[in-house]
Amino acid sequence: MTHFIPLESKLRNIGFNLVAGVDEAGRGPMAGPVVSAMVILKEKAPLPGLNDSKKLTAKKREILYELILKNCIDYSVALVSHTTIDKINIANATKLANKLCFASIKIKPNAIIFDGRERQIIKIPYMTVIKGDSKIKSVAAASILAKVTRDKIMRYYAKEFKKYGFEKHMGYGTRLHRSNIEKFGLCEIHRKSYSFKEK
C-alpha cells in the first residue's frame, strides 16, 4: 500500500482549491516523443493500487488510467516530438510539454505539483517534489496518464517501423533495441542527439 503525502489537501486548506499534479514519460528513451500529463483529482478520488507508473504492470496502469479519467476534475496530455527534443534538449522539451499541458487544460489549476526538481516555465504557483510520482497522489495519477499515452504512441510506431521492436522496449536503450540499431541504422523517430553506443 502506497502512503501518499496529503500535499493537495494541505494546499486546499490554504486557499489553493484546484491543485494539479504533473509528470512525464519518455525522458530516457532513444526514440519517440516525451509525453507530459496534468491532472486535477477530485478530493478523495478512489484509486486503489495507485503508484508511480514505473512500479505497476501495463494491465494495472490501463485499469488505473480509466479510473483516473472518471475521478478527476480535469486533465490534459501533451507531447513534444523527437525532432524538437533534438533541437532544444530533453530537459527543455519536458518543460515545454508541461507548459503545453497547462495551456490545454480547460479547468485551470491555481497550484501545480511537479515531479522532480527542475524550474518550470509556468507563471502560477508551483512546487517540485523529488520522486513525487511515488509520494503525491495527483503526480502518481499524472505519471500513469503520461505512460499509458506514450506506450500507445510507441505501439503505433512499432507497426510503422517493424524492425525495431518498439512494442517490446518502448524506445528505451535495451540490448535488443541497440542491436536493432546496429543492424538497421536509425529510423525516422530516433533522437539523433542521443548516444547510441553501448554504455
Backbone as JSON Lines, residues from 0, in Angstrom:
{"i":0,"aa":"M","n":[0.85,-1.2,0.0],"ca":[0.0,0.0,0.0],"c":[0.89,1.24,0.0]}
{"i":1,"aa":"T","n":[0.66,2.12,-0.96],"ca":[1.44,3.35,-1.03],"c":[0.84,4.39,-0.09]}
{"i":2,"aa":"H","n":[1.7,5.0,0.71],"ca":[1.24,6.07,1.61],"c":[1.64,7.41,0.99]}
{"i":3,"aa":"F","n":[0.63,8.12,0.48],"ca":[0.9,9.4,-0.17],"c":[0.91,10.53,0.85]}
{"i":4,"aa":"I","n":[1.74,11.53,0.58],"ca":[1.76,12.75,1.4],"c":[0.54,13.58,0.99]}
{"i":5,"aa":"P","n":[-0.31,14.01,1.94],"ca":[-1.54,14.73,1.56],"c":[-1.28,16.2,1.21]}
{"i":6,"aa":"L","n":[-0.38,16.41,0.27],"ca":[0.02,17.78,-0.08],"c":[-1.12,18.56,-0.73]}
{"i":7,"aa":"E","n":[-1.91,17.88,-1.57],"ca":[-3.03,18.58,-2.23],"c":[-4.0,19.15,-1.19]}
{"i":8,"aa":"S","n":[-4.34,18.34,-0.16],"ca":[-5.31,18.84,0.83],"c":[-4.7,19.96,1.68]}
{"i":9,"aa":"K","n":[-3.38,19.9,1.92],"ca":[-2.72,20.99,2.65],"c":[-2.79,22.29,1.85]}
{"i":10,"aa":"L","n":[-2.58,22.16,0.54],"ca":[-2.67,23.35,-0.33],"c":[-4.11,23.86,-0.42]}
{"i":11,"aa":"R","n":[-5.08,22.94,-0.46],"ca":[-6.5,23.35,-0.48],"c":[-6.85,24.12,0.8]}
{"i":12,"aa":"N","n":[-6.3,23.66,1.92],"ca":[-6.58,24.31,3.2],"c":[-6.07,25.74,3.28]}
{"i":13,"aa":"I","n":[-5.08,26.09,2.45],"ca":[-4.58,27.47,2.47],"c":[-5.06,28.27,1.25]}
{"i":14,"aa":"G","n":[-6.1,27.73,0.59],"ca":[-6.76,28.53,-0.45],"c":[-6.54,28.12,-1.89]}
{"i":15,"aa":"F","n":[-5.67,27.12,-2.13],"ca":[-5.47,26.64,-3.5],"c":[-6.46,25.5,-3.75]}
{"i":16,"aa":"N","n":[-7.64,25.85,-4.24],"ca":[-8.72,24.85,-4.3],"c":[-8.59,23.89,-5.47]}
{"i":17,"aa":"L","n":[-7.82,24.26,-6.49],"ca":[-7.62,23.36,-7.64],"c":[-6.12,23.08,-7.8]}
{"i":18,"aa":"V","n":[-5.71,21.92,-7.33],"ca":[-4.28,21.55,-7.34],"c":[-4.07,20.45,-8.37]}
{"i":19,"aa":"A","n":[-3.14,20.68,-9.28],"ca":[-2.83,19.69,-10.33],"c":[-1.5,19.02,-10.03]}
{"i":20,"aa":"G","n":[-1.4,17.77,-10.42],"ca":[-0.13,17.04,-10.41],"c":[0.35,16.88,-11.84]}
{"i":21,"aa":"V","n":[1.66,16.94,-12.04],"ca":[2.24,16.8,-13.38],"c":[3.41,15.82,-13.34]}
{"i":22,"aa":"D","n":[3.45,14.96,-14.35],"ca":[4.61,14.08,-14.54],"c":[4.75,13.79,-16.01]}
{"i":23,"aa":"E","n":[5.91,13.26,-16.38],"ca":[6.15,12.95,-17.8],"c":[6.61,11.52,-17.96]}
{"i":24,"aa":"A","n":[6.5,11.03,-19.18],"ca":[7.06,9.74,-19.56],"c":[7.88,9.95,-20.81]}
{"i":25,"aa":"G","n":[9.06,9.34,-20.83],"ca":[9.86,9.39,-22.06],"c":[11.07,10.29,-22.04]}
{"i":26,"aa":"R","n":[11.63,10.55,-20.85],"ca":[12.89,11.31,-20.82],"c":[14.05,10.44,-21.3]}
{"i":27,"aa":"G","n":[14.04,9.18,-20.88],"ca":[15.19,8.3,-21.13],"c":[15.27,7.62,-22.48]}
{"i":28,"aa":"P","n":[14.15,7.35,-23.15],"ca":[14.23,6.58,-24.4],"c":[15.05,7.24,-25.49]}
{"i":29,"aa":"M","n":[15.47,6.41,-26.44],"ca":[16.25,6.88,-27.59],"c":[15.37,7.23,-28.78]}
{"i":30,"aa":"A","n":[14.07,6.99,-28.65],"ca":[13.16,7.21,-29.78],"c":[11.81,7.68,-29.28]}
{"i":31,"aa":"G","n":[11.1,8.39,-30.15],"ca":[9.74,8.81,-29.84],"c":[9.67,10.09,-29.02]}
{"i":32,"aa":"P","n":[8.44,10.52,-28.71],"ca":[8.25,11.79,-28.02],"c":[8.42,11.69,-26.51]}
{"i":33,"aa":"V","n":[8.47,12.85,-25.86],"ca":[8.28,12.91,-24.42],"c":[6.83,13.35,-24.22]}
{"i":34,"aa":"V","n":[6.14,12.72,-23.27],"ca":[4.72,12.99,-23.03],"c":[4.53,13.45,-21.59]}
{"i":35,"aa":"S","n":[3.85,14.59,-21.41],"ca":[3.53,15.07,-20.07],"c":[2.03,14.99,-19.85]}
{"i":36,"aa":"A","n":[1.65,14.79,-18.6],"ca":[0.23,14.8,-18.24],"c":[0.03,15.68,-17.01]}
{"i":37,"aa":"M","n":[-1.12,16.36,-16.99],"ca":[-1.51,17.2,-15.85],"c":[-2.89,16.72,-15.42]}
{"i":38,"aa":"V","n":[-3.08,16.52,-14.13],"ca":[-4.38,16.02,-13.66],"c":[-4.77,16.69,-12.35]}
{"i":39,"aa":"I","n":[-6.03,17.13,-12.3],"ca":[-6.61,17.65,-11.05],"c":[-7.59,16.58,-10.57]}
{"i":40,"aa":"L","n":[-7.2,15.87,-9.52],"ca":[-8.06,14.8,-9.0],"c":[-9.17,15.37,-8.13]}
{"i":41,"aa":"K","n":[-10.31,14.68,-8.15],"ca":[-11.37,15.01,-7.19],"c":[-10.85,14.67,-5.79]}
{"i":42,"aa":"E","n":[-11.34,15.42,-4.8],"ca":[-10.96,15.11,-3.42],"c":[-11.44,13.7,-3.07]}
{"i":43,"aa":"K","n":[-10.58,12.94,-2.42],"ca":[-10.89,11.55,-2.03],"c":[-11.19,10.65,-3.22]}
{"i":44,"aa":"A","n":[-10.56,10.91,-4.35],"ca":[-10.74,10.05,-5.54],"c":[-10.33,8.62,-5.2]}
{"i":45,"aa":"P","n":[-11.23,7.63,-5.39],"ca":[-10.88,6.24,-5.07],"c":[-10.03,5.63,-6.19]}
{"i":46,"aa":"L","n":[-8.75,5.47,-5.92],"ca":[-7.83,4.92,-6.92],"c":[-7.0,3.8,-6.29]}
{"i":47,"aa":"P","n":[-7.63,2.64,-6.04],"ca":[-6.92,1.55,-5.35],"c":[-5.71,1.06,-6.14]}
{"i":48,"aa":"G","n":[-4.6,0.94,-5.43],"ca":[-3.37,0.45,-6.07],"c":[-2.58,1.52,-6.79]}
{"i":49,"aa":"L","n":[-3.01,2.79,-6.66],"ca":[-2.28,3.89,-7.32],"c":[-0.83,3.92,-6.86]}
{"i":50,"aa":"N","n":[0.07,4.1,-7.82],"ca":[1.5,4.17,-7.51],"c":[2.2,4.83,-8.69]}
{"i":51,"aa":"D","n":[3.48,5.09,-8.53],"ca":[4.32,5.52,-9.63],"c":[4.15,4.53,-10.78]}
{"i":52,"aa":"S","n":[3.91,5.04,-11.99],"ca":[3.61,4.16,-13.13],"c":[4.69,3.11,-13.38]}
{"i":53,"aa":"K","n":[5.95,3.44,-13.05],"ca":[7.07,2.51,-13.29],"c":[6.96,1.27,-12.39]}
{"i":54,"aa":"K","n":[6.22,1.38,-11.3],"ca":[6.11,0.27,-10.35],"c":[4.87,-0.59,-10.6]}
{"i":55,"aa":"L","n":[4.15,-0.31,-11.67],"ca":[2.91,-1.03,-11.97],"c":[3.03,-1.84,-13.26]}
{"i":56,"aa":"T","n":[2.23,-2.89,-13.37],"ca":[2.19,-3.64,-14.62],"c":[1.4,-2.83,-15.66]}
{"i":57,"aa":"A","n":[1.6,-3.17,-16.92],"ca":[0.87,-2.48,-18.0],"c":[-0.64,-2.63,-17.79]}
{"i":58,"aa":"K","n":[-1.09,-3.81,-17.38],"ca":[-2.52,-4.06,-17.16],"c":[-3.07,-3.17,-16.05]}
{"i":59,"aa":"K","n":[-2.33,-3.08,-14.94],"ca":[-2.76,-2.25,-13.8],"c":[-2.8,-0.77,-14.2]}
{"i":60,"aa":"R","n":[-1.82,-0.35,-15.0],"ca":[-1.81,1.05,-15.47],"c":[-3.06,1.34,-16.3]}
{"i":61,"aa":"E","n":[-3.43,0.4,-17.16],"ca":[-4.62,0.58,-18.02],"c":[-5.9,0.72,-17.17]}
{"i":62,"aa":"I","n":[-6.01,-0.11,-16.12],"ca":[-7.18,-0.05,-15.23],"c":[-7.22,1.31,-14.52]}
{"i":63,"aa":"L","n":[-6.06,1.7,-13.97],"ca":[-5.99,2.98,-13.25],"c":[-6.21,4.17,-14.17]}
{"i":64,"aa":"Y","n":[-5.75,4.06,-15.41],"ca":[-5.95,5.12,-16.4],"c":[-7.45,5.46,-16.51]}
{"i":65,"aa":"E","n":[-8.27,4.43,-16.66],"ca":[-9.73,4.65,-16.78],"c":[-10.31,5.21,-15.49]}
{"i":66,"aa":"L","n":[-9.84,4.71,-14.34],"ca":[-10.32,5.22,-13.05],"c":[-9.95,6.69,-12.84]}
{"i":67,"aa":"I","n":[-8.74,7.06,-13.26],"ca":[-8.27,8.45,-13.11],"c":[-9.16,9.39,-13.94]}
{"i":68,"aa":"L","n":[-9.47,8.98,-15.18],"ca":[-10.32,9.82,-16.03],"c":[-11.71,10.01,-15.42]}
{"i":69,"aa":"K","n":[-12.21,8.97,-14.71],"ca":[-13.54,9.08,-14.07],"c":[-13.49,9.89,-12.78]}
{"i":70,"aa":"N","n":[-12.32,9.96,-12.16],"ca":[-12.2,10.59,-10.83],"c":[-11.38,11.87,-10.83]}
{"i":71,"aa":"C","n":[-11.34,12.53,-11.97],"ca":[-10.62,13.81,-12.0],"c":[-11.57,14.94,-12.36]}
{"i":72,"aa":"I","n":[-11.21,16.13,-11.94],"ca":[-11.96,17.34,-12.3],"c":[-11.62,17.71,-13.74]}
{"i":73,"aa":"D","n":[-10.36,17.58,-14.09],"ca":[-9.92,17.8,-15.47],"c":[-8.5,17.25,-15.62]}
{"i":74,"aa":"Y","n":[-8.11,17.03,-16.88],"ca":[-6.76,16.56,-17.16],"c":[-6.36,17.01,-18.56]}
{"i":75,"aa":"S","n":[-5.07,16.97,-18.82],"ca":[-4.58,17.21,-20.19],"c":[-3.3,16.41,-20.39]}
{"i":76,"aa":"V","n":[-3.04,16.11,-21.65],"ca":[-1.82,15.38,-22.02],"c":[-1.2,16.12,-23.2]}
{"i":77,"aa":"A","n":[0.11,16.28,-23.18],"ca":[0.79,16.96,-24.29],"c":[2.08,16.21,-24.62]}
{"i":78,"aa":"L","n":[2.45,16.25,-25.88],"ca":[3.71,15.61,-26.26],"c":[4.59,16.57,-27.04]}
{"i":79,"aa":"V","n":[5.89,16.33,-26.93],"ca":[6.89,17.07,-27.7],"c":[7.68,16.03,-28.48]}
{"i":80,"aa":"S","n":[7.82,16.26,-29.78],"ca":[8.37,15.24,-30.69],"c":[9.87,15.03,-30.54]}
{"i":81,"aa":"H","n":[10.33,13.93,-31.11],"ca":[11.77,13.6,-31.13],"c":[12.58,14.69,-31.83]}
{"i":82,"aa":"T","n":[11.98,15.33,-32.86],"ca":[12.74,16.37,-33.59],"c":[12.95,17.6,-32.71]}
{"i":83,"aa":"T","n":[11.92,17.96,-31.93],"ca":[12.06,19.11,-31.02],"c":[13.03,18.77,-29.89]}
{"i":84,"aa":"I","n":[12.98,17.53,-29.39],"ca":[13.94,17.1,-28.36],"c":[15.37,17.3,-28.87]}
{"i":85,"aa":"D","n":[15.62,16.91,-30.13],"ca":[16.95,17.09,-30.72],"c":[17.35,18.55,-30.82]}
{"i":86,"aa":"K","n":[16.36,19.41,-31.05],"ca":[16.67,20.84,-31.21],"c":[16.93,21.55,-29.88]}
{"i":87,"aa":"I","n":[16.11,21.22,-28.85],"ca":[16.16,22.03,-27.62],"c":[16.63,21.26,-26.39]}
{"i":88,"aa":"N","n":[16.89,19.98,-26.5],"ca":[17.32,19.02,-25.47],"c":[16.13,18.52,-24.64]}
{"i":89,"aa":"I","n":[16.32,17.38,-23.99],"ca":[15.21,16.7,-23.32],"c":[14.67,17.48,-22.11]}
{"i":90,"aa":"A","n":[15.56,18.16,-21.37],"ca":[15.09,18.92,-20.2],"c":[14.15,20.04,-20.65]}
{"i":91,"aa":"N","n":[14.55,20.78,-21.68],"ca":[13.7,21.87,-22.18],"c":[12.45,21.34,-22.86]}
{"i":92,"aa":"A","n":[12.57,20.19,-23.54],"ca":[11.4,19.59,-24.19],"c":[10.36,19.16,-23.14]}
{"i":93,"aa":"T","n":[10.84,18.65,-22.01],"ca":[9.92,18.25,-20.93],"c":[9.21,19.46,-20.35]}
{"i":94,"aa":"K","n":[9.96,20.54,-20.12],"ca":[9.34,21.78,-19.62],"c":[8.31,22.31,-20.61]}
{"i":95,"aa":"L","n":[8.63,22.21,-21.89],"ca":[7.69,22.65,-22.93],"c":[6.42,21.8,-22.91]}
{"i":96,"aa":"A","n":[6.57,20.49,-22.79],"ca":[5.4,19.59,-22.7],"c":[4.54,19.95,-21.49]}
{"i":97,"aa":"N","n":[5.19,20.27,-20.36],"ca":[4.46,20.67,-19.15],"c":[3.68,21.97,-19.4]}
{"i":98,"aa":"K","n":[4.33,22.91,-20.07],"ca":[3.69,24.19,-20.39],"c":[2.49,23.99,-21.31]}
{"i":99,"aa":"L","n":[2.64,23.09,-22.28],"ca":[1.54,22.79,-23.21],"c":[0.37,22.13,-22.48]}
{"i":100,"aa":"C","n":[0.67,21.31,-21.49],"ca":[-0.4,20.71,-20.66],"c":[-1.22,21.8,-19.98]}
{"i":101,"aa":"F","n":[-0.54,22.77,-19.4],"ca":[-1.23,23.86,-18.71],"c":[-2.06,24.67,-19.7]}
{"i":102,"aa":"A","n":[-1.5,24.9,-20.89],"ca":[-2.22,25.69,-21.91],"c":[-3.49,24.97,-22.36]}
{"i":103,"aa":"S","n":[-3.47,23.64,-22.4],"ca":[-4.6,22.91,-22.98],"c":[-5.63,22.42,-21.96]}
{"i":104,"aa":"I","n":[-5.3,22.46,-20.67],"ca":[-6.29,22.0,-19.67],"c":[-7.39,23.06,-19.57]}
{"i":105,"aa":"K","n":[-8.64,22.63,-19.62],"ca":[-9.76,23.6,-19.66],"c":[-10.0,24.25,-18.3]}
{"i":106,"aa":"I","n":[-10.04,23.42,-17.25],"ca":[-10.22,23.96,-15.89],"c":[-8.82,24.21,-15.34]}
{"i":107,"aa":"K","n":[-8.46,25.48,-15.2],"ca":[-7.08,25.82,-14.83],"c":[-6.84,25.61,-13.33]}
{"i":108,"aa":"P","n":[-5.76,24.9,-12.98],"ca":[-5.39,24.79,-11.56],"c":[-4.85,26.13,-11.06]}
{"i":109,"aa":"N","n":[-4.91,26.32,-9.74],"ca":[-4.27,27.54,-9.19],"c":[-3.0,27.21,-8.43]}
{"i":110,"aa":"A","n":[-2.62,25.93,-8.43],"ca":[-1.3,25.49,-7.93],"c":[-0.98,24.15,-8.59]}
{"i":111,"aa":"I","n":[0.31,23.92,-8.83],"ca":[0.73,22.69,-9.51],"c":[1.88,22.05,-8.73]}
{"i":112,"aa":"I","n":[1.84,20.72,-8.66],"ca":[2.94,19.96,-8.07],"c":[3.61,19.17,-9.2]}
{"i":113,"aa":"F","n":[4.9,19.41,-9.41],"ca":[5.66,18.73,-10.46],"c":[6.55,17.65,-9.85]}
{"i":114,"aa":"D","n":[6.68,16.56,-10.58],"ca":[7.68,15.56,-10.21],"c":[9.06,16.1,-10.54]}
{"i":115,"aa":"G","n":[10.03,15.84,-9.68],"ca":[11.41,16.25,-9.96],"c":[11.82,17.49,-9.2]}
{"i":116,"aa":"R","n":[12.78,18.21,-9.79],"ca":[13.31,19.39,-9.08],"c":[13.49,20.6,-9.98]}
{"i":117,"aa":"E","n":[13.22,20.44,-11.29],"ca":[13.57,21.5,-12.23],"c":[12.59,22.67,-12.19]}
{"i":118,"aa":"R","n":[13.13,23.85,-12.4],"ca":[12.29,25.05,-12.51],"c":[11.44,24.94,-13.77]}
{"i":119,"aa":"Q","n":[10.23,25.44,-13.69],"ca":[9.29,25.31,-14.8],"c":[9.01,26.67,-15.44]}
{"i":120,"aa":"I","n":[8.45,26.63,-16.66],"ca":[8.14,27.88,-17.36],"c":[6.63,28.13,-17.29]}
{"i":121,"aa":"I","n":[6.12,28.14,-16.06],"ca":[4.69,28.34,-15.82],"c":[4.53,29.45,-14.78]}
{"i":122,"aa":"K","n":[3.6,30.36,-15.05],"ca":[3.52,31.56,-14.21],"c":[2.41,31.48,-13.17]}
{"i":123,"aa":"I","n":[2.23,30.31,-12.6],"ca":[1.33,30.22,-11.44],"c":[2.09,29.5,-10.33]}
{"i":124,"aa":"P","n":[1.62,29.58,-9.09],"ca":[2.37,28.93,-8.01],"c":[2.56,27.43,-8.27]}
{"i":125,"aa":"Y","n":[3.79,26.98,-8.06],"ca":[4.05,25.54,-8.23],"c":[5.11,25.09,-7.24]}
{"i":126,"aa":"M","n":[5.13,23.78,-7.03],"ca":[6.13,23.14,-6.18],"c":[6.74,22.0,-6.97]}
{"i":127,"aa":"T","n":[7.97,21.66,-6.65],"ca":[8.59,20.46,-7.23],"c":[8.87,19.48,-6.08]}
{"i":128,"aa":"V","n":[8.6,18.22,-6.34],"ca":[8.82,17.17,-5.32],"c":[9.62,16.05,-5.97]}
{"i":129,"aa":"I","n":[10.81,15.79,-5.45],"ca":[11.63,14.69,-5.96],"c":[10.92,13.37,-5.64]}
{"i":130,"aa":"K","n":[10.83,12.5,-6.65],"ca":[10.08,11.24,-6.56],"c":[8.62,11.49,-6.21]}
{"i":131,"aa":"G","n":[8.1,12.61,-6.71],"ca":[6.7,12.96,-6.47],"c":[5.73,11.92,-6.99]}
{"i":132,"aa":"D","n":[6.16,11.17,-8.03],"ca":[5.26,10.15,-8.6],"c":[5.02,8.98,-7.65]}
{"i":133,"aa":"S","n":[5.83,8.85,-6.59],"ca":[5.55,7.82,-5.59],"c":[5.17,8.42,-4.23]}
{"i":134,"aa":"K","n":[5.05,9.77,-4.17],"ca":[4.73,10.43,-2.89],"c":[3.43,11.22,-2.92]}
{"i":135,"aa":"I","n":[3.06,11.71,-4.11],"ca":[1.92,12.62,-4.24],"c":[0.88,11.98,-5.16]}
{"i":136,"aa":"K","n":[-0.35,11.89,-4.66],"ca":[-1.41,11.16,-5.38],"c":[-1.64,11.7,-6.81]}
{"i":137,"aa":"S","n":[-1.78,13.02,-6.95],"ca":[-2.09,13.58,-8.28],"c":[-0.9,13.44,-9.23]}
{"i":138,"aa":"V","n":[0.32,13.45,-8.7],"ca":[1.51,13.27,-9.54],"c":[1.59,11.81,-10.01]}
{"i":139,"aa":"A","n":[1.29,10.87,-9.11],"ca":[1.24,9.45,-9.5],"c":[0.19,9.24,-10.59]}
{"i":140,"aa":"A","n":[-0.95,9.89,-10.45],"ca":[-2.01,9.78,-11.46],"c":[-1.52,10.33,-12.8]}
{"i":141,"aa":"A","n":[-0.84,11.47,-12.76],"ca":[-0.29,12.07,-13.99],"c":[0.74,11.14,-14.62]}
{"i":142,"aa":"S","n":[1.55,10.47,-13.8],"ca":[2.57,9.56,-14.34],"c":[1.92,8.42,-15.11]}
{"i":143,"aa":"I","n":[0.76,7.97,-14.65],"ca":[0.05,6.88,-15.34],"c":[-0.55,7.36,-16.66]}
{"i":144,"aa":"L","n":[-1.18,8.54,-16.65],"ca":[-1.74,9.08,-17.89],"c":[-0.63,9.28,-18.94]}
{"i":145,"aa":"A","n":[0.51,9.79,-18.5],"ca":[1.63,10.03,-19.44],"c":[2.19,8.72,-19.98]}
{"i":146,"aa":"K","n":[2.4,7.76,-19.1],"ca":[3.0,6.48,-19.51],"c":[2.09,5.69,-20.45]}
{"i":147,"aa":"V","n":[0.81,5.59,-20.1],"ca":[-0.14,4.84,-20.94],"c":[-0.25,5.49,-22.32]}
{"i":148,"aa":"T","n":[-0.32,6.83,-22.34],"ca":[-0.4,7.55,-23.62],"c":[0.85,7.31,-24.45]}
{"i":149,"aa":"R","n":[2.02,7.42,-23.83],"ca":[3.26,7.23,-24.59],"c":[3.4,5.8,-25.11]}
{"i":150,"aa":"D","n":[3.03,4.84,-24.28],"ca":[3.1,3.44,-24.72],"c":[2.21,3.18,-25.94]}
{"i":151,"aa":"K","n":[1.04,3.82,-25.95],"ca":[0.13,3.68,-27.12],"c":[0.81,4.25,-28.38]}
{"i":152,"aa":"I","n":[1.45,5.39,-28.22],"ca":[2.15,6.02,-29.35],"c":[3.26,5.1,-29.85]}
{"i":153,"aa":"M","n":[4.02,4.51,-28.93],"ca":[5.14,3.65,-29.33],"c":[4.65,2.35,-29.97]}
{"i":154,"aa":"R","n":[3.5,1.86,-29.52],"ca":[2.93,0.66,-30.17],"c":[2.48,0.98,-31.59]}
{"i":155,"aa":"Y","n":[2.0,2.21,-31.8],"ca":[1.65,2.66,-33.15],"c":[2.92,2.7,-34.02]}
{"i":156,"aa":"Y","n":[3.98,3.27,-33.47],"ca":[5.24,3.34,-34.22],"c":[5.81,1.95,-34.5]}
{"i":157,"aa":"A","n":[5.55,1.01,-33.59],"ca":[6.05,-0.36,-33.77],"c":[5.5,-0.99,-35.05]}
{"i":158,"aa":"K","n":[4.27,-0.62,-35.41],"ca":[3.67,-1.14,-36.65],"c":[4.3,-0.48,-37.88]}
{"i":159,"aa":"E","n":[4.69,0.79,-37.71],"ca":[5.27,1.54,-38.83],"c":[6.74,1.18,-39.06]}
{"i":160,"aa":"F","n":[7.47,0.96,-37.96],"ca":[8.9,0.64,-38.04],"c":[9.11,-0.74,-37.42]}
{"i":161,"aa":"K","n":[8.67,-1.76,-38.12],"ca":[8.56,-3.12,-37.56],"c":[9.89,-3.72,-37.11]}
{"i":162,"aa":"K","n":[10.98,-3.32,-37.75],"ca":[12.29,-3.96,-37.48],"c":[12.84,-3.68,-36.08]}
{"i":163,"aa":"Y","n":[12.35,-2.63,-35.43],"ca":[13.0,-2.17,-34.19],"c":[12.41,-2.73,-32.9]}
{"i":164,"aa":"G","n":[11.22,-3.35,-32.97],"ca":[10.62,-3.94,-31.76],"c":[10.19,-2.93,-30.72]}
{"i":165,"aa":"F","n":[9.7,-1.76,-31.17],"ca":[9.31,-0.71,-30.22],"c":[8.25,-1.17,-29.22]}
{"i":166,"aa":"E","n":[7.39,-2.11,-29.63],"ca":[6.34,-2.58,-28.71],"c":[6.94,-3.33,-27.52]}
{"i":167,"aa":"K","n":[8.2,-3.81,-27.65],"ca":[8.85,-4.54,-26.55],"c":[9.57,-3.6,-25.58]}
{"i":168,"aa":"H","n":[10.25,-2.58,-26.11],"ca":[11.09,-1.73,-25.24],"c":[10.67,-0.28,-25.18]}
{"i":169,"aa":"M","n":[9.66,0.11,-25.96],"ca":[9.11,1.47,-25.96],"c":[10.16,2.54,-26.26]}
{"i":170,"aa":"G","n":[11.23,2.15,-26.94],"ca":[12.26,3.12,-27.33],"c":[13.42,3.24,-26.36]}
{"i":171,"aa":"Y","n":[13.34,2.54,-25.21],"ca":[14.45,2.59,-24.25],"c":[15.66,1.82,-24.8]}
{"i":172,"aa":"G","n":[16.82,2.12,-24.24],"ca":[18.07,1.57,-24.78],"c":[18.39,0.17,-24.32]}
{"i":173,"aa":"T","n":[17.48,-0.74,-24.55],"ca":[17.7,-2.14,-24.19],"c":[18.72,-2.77,-25.15]}
{"i":174,"aa":"R","n":[19.18,-3.95,-24.78],"ca":[20.13,-4.67,-25.65],"c":[19.49,-4.95,-27.02]}
{"i":175,"aa":"L","n":[18.22,-5.38,-27.01],"ca":[17.51,-5.66,-28.27],"c":[17.45,-4.41,-29.14]}
{"i":176,"aa":"H","n":[17.07,-3.29,-28.52],"ca":[16.95,-2.04,-29.28],"c":[18.3,-1.63,-29.87]}
{"i":177,"aa":"R","n":[19.35,-1.69,-29.05],"ca":[20.68,-1.3,-29.53],"c":[21.16,-2.21,-30.66]}
{"i":178,"aa":"S","n":[20.87,-3.52,-30.53],"ca":[21.33,-4.43,-31.59],"c":[20.55,-4.19,-32.88]}
{"i":179,"aa":"N","n":[19.28,-3.82,-32.77],"ca":[18.49,-3.49,-33.97],"c":[18.99,-2.21,-34.63]}
{"i":180,"aa":"I","n":[19.44,-1.26,-33.81],"ca":[20.02,-0.02,-34.37],"c":[21.31,-0.36,-35.12]}
{"i":181,"aa":"E","n":[22.12,-1.25,-34.52],"ca":[23.35,-1.67,-35.2],"c":[23.06,-2.34,-36.54]}
{"i":182,"aa":"K","n":[22.02,-3.16,-36.57],"ca":[21.67,-3.88,-37.82],"c":[21.07,-2.96,-38.87]}
{"i":183,"aa":"F","n":[20.13,-2.1,-38.44],"ca":[19.31,-1.37,-39.42],"c":[19.57,0.13,-39.47]}
{"i":184,"aa":"G","n":[20.45,0.63,-38.58],"ca":[20.66,2.08,-38.51],"c":[19.52,2.77,-37.78]}
{"i":185,"aa":"L","n":[19.53,4.09,-37.78],"ca":[18.49,4.85,-37.09],"c":[17.28,5.0,-37.99]}
{"i":186,"aa":"C","n":[16.09,5.05,-37.38],"ca":[14.88,5.31,-38.16],"c":[14.42,6.74,-37.91]}
{"i":187,"aa":"E","n":[13.33,7.07,-38.54],"ca":[12.81,8.45,-38.53],"c":[12.54,8.99,-37.13]}
{"i":188,"aa":"I","n":[12.13,8.13,-36.19],"ca":[11.73,8.64,-34.87],"c":[12.83,8.56,-33.81]}
{"i":189,"aa":"H","n":[14.03,8.13,-34.19],"ca":[15.13,8.12,-33.23],"c":[15.57,9.55,-32.9]}
{"i":190,"aa":"R","n":[16.0,9.73,-31.65],"ca":[16.51,11.03,-31.2],"c":[17.98,11.1,-31.59]}
{"i":191,"aa":"K","n":[18.27,11.83,-32.63],"ca":[19.62,11.83,-33.21],"c":[20.66,12.45,-32.26]}
{"i":192,"aa":"S","n":[20.22,13.24,-31.29],"ca":[21.15,13.9,-30.35],"c":[21.58,12.95,-29.23]}
{"i":193,"aa":"Y","n":[20.95,11.77,-29.13],"ca":[21.29,10.83,-28.08],"c":[22.49,9.96,-28.48]}
{"i":194,"aa":"S","n":[23.16,9.38,-27.49],"ca":[24.27,8.46,-27.77],"c":[23.71,7.05,-27.9]}
{"i":195,"aa":"F","n":[24.09,6.38,-28.98],"ca":[23.57,5.04,-29.23],"c":[24.62,3.95,-28.98]}
{"i":196,"aa":"K","n":[25.77,4.36,-28.44],"ca":[26.82,3.39,-28.13],"c":[26.46,2.62,-26.88]}
{"i":197,"aa":"E","n":[26.97,1.4,-26.77],"ca":[26.79,0.61,-25.54],"c":[27.47,1.34,-24.39]}
{"i":198,"aa":"K","n":[26.75,1.37,-23.23],"ca":[27.37,2.04,-22.08],"c":[28.16,1.03,-21.27]}
